[in-house]
Amino acid sequence: MRDLFDRINENKGPLGKWASQAEGYFVFPKLEGPISNRMKFKGKEVITWSVNDYLGLANLPEIRKVDADAAAEFGSAYPMGARMMSGHTGLHEQLENELAEFVDKEAAYLLNFGYQGILSTIDTLVAKDDVIVYDVDAHACVVDGVRLHIGKRFTYKHNDVESLEKNLQRATKVAENTGGGILVISEGVFGMRGEQGKLKDIVALKSKYKFRFLVDDAHGFGTLGKNGRGAGNEQGIQNQIDVYFATFAKSMASTGAFVAADKGIIDYLKYNMRSQMFAKSLQMQLVKGALKRLDLLRSRPELKAKLWENVDALQNGLKESGFDIGTTESCVTPVYLKGSIPEAMALVHDLRENHGIFCSIVVYPVIPKGLILLRLIPTATHNIEDVEITLKAFSAIREKLENGIYKRLSESVKTSY
Ligand SMILES: Cc1ncc(COP(=O)(O)O)c(C=O)c1O
């Protein structure tokens, strides 16, 4: 037998092993200053394409005022305890009612965090005889929720309705044996590559197969559909999504999340969802802040219009300049380039230091070897100048990449960014 920490000390994990080269720059970078299109990185201004403040709510004066007033009134403790015991308030209830109405469901339930919330929602919705069928590229929180399930589960190929159908056939056979039901899970928008889940095609399968449908719409809420009602509304099938989930961590520029469904289902979740029954209630600051944010979604459609103006300018500009932005159908803007990990590091260093552009970088093992994915998140705070500077910078780095300059750089400088 060995000490538990031996393995941990020997192997830091697939990302952890890069810590000494990457920490503070590629991972755990410190972006400073107010959340906006321009922030500071290592003391210099950068155009920020990596925060999910889609609608630019984070720093709107009226939002900041509501947040500050709520903090002054309630502090960060209130209310104390879990909702079920001592942490319930009229404002929590009001927010749930308004969210439910907004996303066209009978009822909603607040969650402290999106990640734990959806994980626990999945855990609560299924029992051992039930079967889960989910998109293989679903977010880690869905994967972890499925991990809690002690019954059968099947993945289907990413956004592939034929593969889903095959797996529904397998799931149906299992469920007929066990006497259980089937839960299908997709994202509304896949946050890495930006495709919308094929929600319309998935719900069409309800005419042939018996299942319930859960959608994680973290990136669709606020950005798609009427006033930001989400991907289900955008695709005209919101009423066929059985359980709708969204987080406050993106368009709402806050913390917290919610799940919405028929009243009977929400009542069940309220009395059985472990992450909420055994955890402190969402802070009042966040509840009051979310009420104000939701109000702005309904009353200020120009914020979403501005977001999309920037999305269109950026995505069209990239396409016209010959960049491969894949199959995005949302604000998430991936740019695919070919290169090794050291080349990617040199390229991102150049983008940040010499062009003042800060975007996220994704490499193997998240995407196939030899590909570099630069992921840009436009927001309502960006402007055409930001887009133009970025397009020029991207053309410059592509040229250097194709001419082998980053390859040579990465070979000569044993990177210590
Ligand atoms: C698809 C998806 N689901 C869930 C979450 C988790 O939300 P939260 O940050 O509120 O925990 C995220 C956030 O990163 C996400 O992208």
The ligand as an SDF file (V2000), in Angstrom:
LIG
                    3D

 16 16  0  0  0  0  0  0  0  0999 V2000
  -23.3220   24.2760  -20.7470 C   0  0  0  0  0  0  0  0  0  0  0  0
  -23.0530   24.6940  -19.3290 C   0  0  0  0  0  0  0  0  0  0  0  0
  -23.8010   24.1660  -18.3390 N   0  0  0  0  0  0  0  0  0  0  0  0
  -23.5830   24.5030  -17.0550 C   0  0  0  0  0  0  0  0  0  0  0  0
  -22.6030   25.3880  -16.6940 C   0  0  0  0  0  0  0  0  0  0  0  0
  -22.3500   25.6500  -15.2400 C   0  0  0  0  0  0  0  0  0  0  0  0
  -22.9130   26.8430  -14.7970 O   0  0  0  0  0  0  0  0  0  0  0  0
  -22.3720   27.6050  -13.5100 P   0  0  0  0  0  0  0  0  0  0  0  0
  -21.1670   28.3880  -13.9340 O   0  0  0  0  0  0  0  0  0  0  0  0
  -23.5280   28.4570  -13.1010 O   0  0  0  0  0  0  0  0  0  0  0  0
  -22.0260   26.6030  -12.4700 O   0  0  0  0  0  0  0  0  0  0  0  0
  -21.8370   25.9810  -17.6850 C   0  0  0  0  0  0  0  0  0  0  0  0
  -20.8530   26.9960  -17.2810 C   0  0  0  0  0  0  0  0  0  0  0  0
  -19.7720   27.1130  -17.5120 O   0  0  0  0  0  0  0  0  0  0  0  0
  -22.0510   25.6170  -19.0410 C   0  0  0  0  0  0  0  0  0  0  0  0
  -21.3170   26.1340  -20.0270 O   0  0  0  0  0  0  0  0  0  0  0  0
  1  2  1  0
  2  3  1  0
  2 15  2  0
  3  4  2  0
  4  5  1  0
  5  6  1  0
  5 12  2  0
  6  7  1  0
  7  8  1  0
  8  9  2  0
  8 10  1  0
  8 11  1  0
 12 13  1  0
 12 15  1  0
 13 14  2  0
 15 16  1  0
M  END
$$$$
